[in-house]
Amino acid sequence: MDSDGFRQWRRDMGLKQKDAADRLGLKKRVIQYYEKGDRDGKRVEIPRTVELACFALSLGREHYDGRTLPRSAADLAKPSR
């Protein structure tokens, strides 16, 4: 996921930067760095853990209890309890 993809994900989710930060367990400033793609002239990469958390949130998953997930994409899209 690049900075443009991250920004688009946030907008598609209807989240403000602060909301995205709260949902991902990050600070708003980190969200801003991810969306800009750099910090003080140095490239900022979005960690795979954040990328996967974005994916989970886009599927309606807020929490993961460690159980094996179903293989069907339709089953994955069901909201968590």
ZIUR-V368975 format. One record per residue. N is the residue number from 1. RES is the residue in one small letter. NEAR is the number of other C-alpha atoms within 8 Angstrom. D_CENTER is the distance of its C-alpha to the mean C-alpha in whole Angstrom. Layout:
n->N res->RES near->NEAR d_center->D_CENTER
n->N res->RES near->NEAR d_center->D_CENTER
This chain:
n->1 res->m near->6 d_center->10
n->2 res->d near->8 d_center->12
n->3 res->s near->11 d_center->12
n->4 res->d near->7 d_center->13
n->5 res->g near->8 d_center->10
n->6 res->f near->11 d_center->7
n->7 res->r near->9 d_center->10
n->8 res->q near->8 d_center->11
n->9 res->w near->9 d_center->7
n->10 res->r near->12 d_center->8
n->11 res->r near->9 d_center->11
n->12 res->d near->7 d_center->11
n->13 res->m near->7 d_center->10
n->14 res->g near->6 d_center->12
n->15 res->l near->10 d_center->11
n->16 res->k near->8 d_center->13
n->17 res->q near->10 d_center->11
n->18 res->k near->9 d_center->13
n->19 res->d near->8 d_center->11
n->20 res->a near->12 d_center->7
n->21 res->a near->13 d_center->9
n->22 res->d near->10 d_center->11
n->23 res->r near->7 d_center->8
n->24 res->l near->9 d_center->6
n->25 res->g near->6 d_center->10
n->26 res->l near->9 d_center->10
n->27 res->k near->9 d_center->13
n->28 res->k near->11 d_center->13
n->29 res->r near->6 d_center->15
n->30 res->v near->9 d_center->12
n->31 res->i near->12 d_center->10
n->32 res->q near->9 d_center->13
n->33 res->y near->11 d_center->14
n->34 res->y near->13 d_center->11
n->35 res->e near->10 d_center->12
n->36 res->k near->8 d_center->15
n->37 res->g near->11 d_center->15
n->38 res->d near->10 d_center->18
n->39 res->r near->9 d_center->19
n->40 res->d near->4 d_center->23
n->41 res->g near->5 d_center->23
n->42 res->k near->6 d_center->22
n->43 res->r near->7 d_center->19
n->44 res->v near->9 d_center->15
n->45 res->e near->7 d_center->13
n->46 res->i near->10 d_center->10
n->47 res->p near->6 d_center->10
n->48 res->r near->6 d_center->10
n->49 res->t near->6 d_center->9
n->50 res->v near->9 d_center->5
n->51 res->e near->10 d_center->5
n->52 res->l near->8 d_center->7
n->53 res->a near->9 d_center->5
n->54 res->c near->10 d_center->2
n->55 res->f near->8 d_center->6
n->56 res->a near->10 d_center->7
n->57 res->l near->9 d_center->6
n->58 res->s near->8 d_center->8
n->59 res->l near->10 d_center->11
n->60 res->g near->10 d_center->11
n->61 res->r near->10 d_center->11
n->62 res->e near->7 d_center->11
n->63 res->h near->5 d_center->13
n->64 res->y near->6 d_center->14
n->65 res->d near->4 d_center->18
n->66 res->g near->4 d_center->19
n->67 res->r near->5 d_center->21
n->68 res->t near->4 d_center->21
n->69 res->l near->5 d_center->19
n->70 res->p near->7 d_center->21
n->71 res->r near->6 d_center->21
n->72 res->s near->6 d_center->21
n->73 res->a near->7 d_center->18
n->74 res->a near->6 d_center->20
n->75 res->d near->8 d_center->20
n->76 res->l near->11 d_center->16
n->77 res->a near->8 d_center->15
n->78 res->k near->8 d_center->18
n->79 res->p near->8 d_center->16
n->80 res->s near->7 d_center->16
n->81 res->r near->2 d_center->19
